Amino acid sequence: MSEAKSVNGFLINQAKDGQWWIFNFGGGEEIAGPFPTEALAIEVASVLELEHPAPKRRGKDKS
């Protein structure tokens, strides 16, 4: 098994059976899978959208 990779806010991880899965960033919830190759899992993760995007930072108002 290889080390998990972060793609678009998701983790790509290989299971013991050699299949690839997409997990939420905390690693606790399976989002999609299994995929036969890491490249396919990365391609899918790259187009997924987070259900709850991180809040945007606001700078000081320049008015």
Buried (B, 14 or more C-beta within 10 A) or exposed (E): EEEBBEBBEBBBBBEEEEBBBBBBEEEEEEBBBBBEEBEBBBEBBEEBEEEEEEEEEEEEEEE
